[in-house]
């Protein structure tokens, strides 16, 4: 059965297909009880928020308090912690112990929670060491779409939550320190929202190389 919620290199498709089944079953368990103000998925409490409120209005307000650079750094760190926490909980719940299987649940969970779709490129090398390299698109992040829907064009990439969350999930999956950087963004007029993830000491070098060659 073809994958519906993620695009990955061919060699990873069977692992991600298994993950898609497991994550779909998890979200099929969603229950809502508005009389108690509770939404649960797999027995875990979830909350819903408007994408615009989180991706645009919250960031605008943060910038008036902290300035742009500090706000971006704070939001990235915030999202990274959430990604790590979600991954740790999900890995335990699904009894996942292999790094690639742990990774595979992440993009699918990302899709089911409404953050974005994920397209992982074939040149990626998700290894549990200093050679880790992931290049991927989020074709429809809630962040860039919010900017476009409001006819706002940014001069910098805006998918901060998406970068932080994915880095946090992969850190927890592989047990190594990772960071992600958005190198192309629809909100600033690019054709796609593209990210590179790698160990911090190598990330800027990978980004510079990509920008030079593309």
C-alpha positions in Angstrom: 0.0 0.0 0.0 1.5 3.4 -1.0 2.4 5.9 1.6 -0.2 8.7 2.0 1.3 11.0 4.7 5.0 11.2 3.9 7.4 10.8 1.0 10.7 9.0 1.7 13.5 7.3 -0.2 12.6 3.8 -1.5 14.7 1.9 0.9 12.8 3.4 3.9 9.3 2.9 2.5 8.5 -0.5 4.3 9.5 1.0 7.7 7.5 4.1 7.1 4.5 2.1 5.9 4.4 0.2 9.2 4.7 3.5 11.0 1.8 5.0 9.0 -0.5 2.1 10.0 0.5 2.5 13.7 0.1 6.3 13.8 -3.2 6.1 11.9 -4.6 3.6 14.5 -3.3 5.9 17.3 -5.2 8.9 15.9 -8.3 6.8 15.1 -8.7 6.6 18.9 -9.3 10.3 19.2 -12.2 11.2 21.6 -13.7 14.6 22.3 -15.7 15.5 25.3 -16.6 19.2 25.1 -18.7 18.8 28.3 -15.4 18.3 30.1 -13.2 20.4 27.8 -11.0 17.4 26.9 -9.6 15.9 23.7 -7.7 12.6 24.0 -5.7 10.6 21.5 -4.5 7.2 22.7 -5.3 8.2 26.2 -3.1 11.3 26.0 -4.6 14.8 26.3 -4.3 17.0 23.2 -5.2 20.6 22.6 -6.3 22.4 19.4 -5.1 25.9 18.5 -5.6 28.1 15.4 -2.6 28.0 13.2 -2.7 31.8 12.6 -2.7 32.5 16.3 0.4 30.4 16.9 2.4 31.0 13.8 1.8 34.7 13.1 0.1 36.6 15.9 2.2 35.0 18.7 5.4 35.6 16.8 4.5 39.2 16.1 3.8 39.8 19.8 7.1 38.1 20.8 9.0 40.3 18.5 7.7 43.4 20.2 9.0 42.1 23.5 12.3 40.4 22.6 13.2 41.5 19.1 13.3 39.3 16.0 16.5 37.2 16.5 15.8 36.4 20.2 12.1 35.6 19.4 13.1 33.2 16.7 15.7 31.5 18.9 13.2 31.2 21.7 10.4 29.8 19.5 12.9 27.3 17.9 14.0 26.1 21.3 10.4 25.9 22.5 9.4 23.7 19.5 12.4 21.6 19.9 11.5 20.6 23.4 8.0 19.8 22.3 9.3 17.6 19.5 11.6 15.7 21.9 8.8 15.3 24.5 6.3 14.0 21.9 8.9 11.6 20.4 9.9 10.2 23.8 6.2 9.6 24.7 5.4 8.1 21.3 8.4 5.8 21.2 7.5 4.4 24.6 3.9 4.0 23.7 4.6 2.2 20.4 7.6 0.2 21.9 10.0 1.5 19.3 13.7 1.0 19.8 15.4 1.2 16.4 16.5 4.8 15.5 15.0 4.6 11.9 11.7 3.2 13.2 11.7 6.0 15.8 12.3 8.6 13.1 9.6 7.0 10.8 6.8 7.8 13.3 7.8 11.5 13.4 6.8 12.8 9.9 3.6 10.8 10.1 2.7 12.2 13.5 3.6 15.6 12.1 1.0 15.1 9.3 -1.7 13.8 11.6 -1.3 16.7 14.0 -1.7 19.2 11.2 1.8 20.7 11.2 2.7 19.8 7.6 3.5 17.0 5.2 7.1 15.8 5.0 9.2 14.9 1.9 12.6 13.3 2.8 15.1 13.4 0.0 17.1 10.5 -1.3 20.5 12.1 -0.5 19.7 12.1 3.2 21.8 10.0 5.6 20.0 9.5 8.9 22.8 7.8 10.8 23.2 7.9 14.6 26.6 9.7 14.5 28.4 12.9 13.3 27.5 12.0 9.7 23.8 12.5 10.2 22.3 14.5 7.3 18.7 15.1 6.5 17.3 17.3 3.7 13.6 17.5 3.4 10.6 19.7 2.4 7.5 20.5 4.3 5.2 21.2 1.3 2.5 22.9 3.3 3.6 24.0 6.7 0.9 25.7 8.8 3.4 28.6 9.3 4.1 29.5 5.7 0.5 29.0 4.6 -0.6 31.4 7.3 1.7 34.1 6.0 0.5 33.5 2.4 -3.2 33.4 3.4 -2.7 36.8 5.0 -0.7 38.1 2.0 2.4 38.7 4.1 5.8 38.2 2.5 8.7 37.8 4.9 12.3 38.6 4.2 13.4 35.5 6.2 12.2 31.9 6.6 9.3 31.7 9.0 8.8 27.9 9.7 10.5 28.1 13.0 8.2 25.7 14.9 8.5 23.1 12.1 12.3 23.3 12.1 12.5 23.0 15.9 9.9 20.3 16.3 11.5 18.1 13.6 15.0 18.5 15.1 13.7 17.7 18.6 12.0 14.5 17.3 15.1 13.3 15.5 17.4 14.1 18.4 15.2 11.9 20.6 15.1 9.2 18.0 18.9 9.0 17.3 20.3 10.0 20.7 22.5 12.7 19.2 22.5 16.5 19.2 20.9 17.9 16.0 19.6 21.2 14.7 17.5 22.0 11.6 17.5 25.2 9.5 15.0 26.3 6.9 16.9 27.2 3.8 14.0 28.0 1.4 10.5 29.2 2.5 7.3 29.9 0.6 6.6 32.8 2.9 9.6 34.7 1.4 8.7 33.9 -2.2 10.5 30.5 -2.6 8.9 27.6 -4.4 9.1 25.3 -1.4 9.9 25.2 2.3 13.1 23.2 2.5 15.2 22.2 5.5 18.6 20.7 6.3 19.2 18.9 9.6 22.6 17.9 10.9 24.8 18.0 14.0 25.2 21.7 15.0 28.9 21.9 14.1 28.2 20.7 10.6 24.9 22.4 9.8 26.2 25.8 8.6 28.6 24.0 6.3 25.9 21.9 4.7 23.7 25.0 4.3 26.5 27.0 2.7 27.3 24.1 0.3 23.7 23.7 -0.7 23.3 27.4 -1.3 26.4 27.5 -3.4 25.3 24.5 -5.6 21.7 25.6 -5.9 
